[in-house]
Amino acid sequence: MSVIAVKFSARWQSPVYIGEGALLSGTVTGPGDALRHMKTFRHKSAPNYRRALDLCHLALTNGVHPEICRSHFIAACADEDARSSNDD
């Protein structure tokens, strides 16, 4: 039986702030936070979401450097915002 090491403490050099101005709703500091935040997304079949999800999981298991998933997470957030505003 093998054990998969998960590095929940992985952090980005710069956090990602969720929201704008007075509507700032949170800070995402790394792939673990990103995965928790993406659970709230309504559009989980979007390609940007899937890519960010996969890369965040890889970053936590040391498959890729955590910084690699940061830009994909930002793209997934932007995509989610755009899709959600079209739903309203």
N, C-alpha and C positions, 0 to 999 in steps of 0.2 A: 504494500500500500504506500503510495507516495503522498506527500503533503505539498500543497501549493501555497507558497508564501504570498501573502497579500500585504502590500505596503500602504495601509490606510493613511499613513502620515505624509504621503507624497504631496508636495505643495508646488504651486507655480511661483515664479519670481514676482509676478504682479497679480493681484487678485482681479477678479471680474466682478464689477458692480452691476447688480440687477436693478433695472428701473432707471428713471431720470429725475434729476433735481429733487424736489420735495417728495416725489413718488418712489424714491430709492427704497427698494424692498429687501435687499439682502446683499451679501458678499459671498462669492464663491472663491475659495482659496486653492482648490486643487481638484483632481479627478474624482475623489470620493464625494466631495461637496457637489460636484457637477452631476454625478449620478443621482444623488438625492434630489437635486433640483429638477432634473429631467423627468423624474417620476410624475411631476405635476403637469407635464406637457399633454396637450390634447391630441396633437398630431404625431403619433408615435411611428407612423409608417413613412414619414418624410425621409428622403435620402440623407440630409444633413443630420437629422436626429440619429439615424442608424449608425452613421460613420462616427459621430461623437461618442455614442454609447460604446461602440466596439473599441475605439481608441482609449477611452477612459478605463474600461476593463483591462485592456492590455497594459496601461500605465500602472495600474494597481498591482499587476502581477509581474512587473519589471520587464514586460515585453517591448515597451517603447518608453522613451524619456517622457516624463509628465508634461513638459512644455509642448510636445507634439499635439496633444489633444486639446490644448487651450484654444487655439484658433478655430478648431472644428466645433468646440462647444459654443463659442461666440457665434459662429455661423448658424448653428442649430437654434440658438436663442433668437437670432434675428429672423430666421425662417418661421419659428413658432409665433413671434409677434406679428409678422405679416399675415400668416394664415389665420391667426385668431382675430385680427382686425377685419379680415374679409368675411369671417363668420358672423360678425355682429350686424 
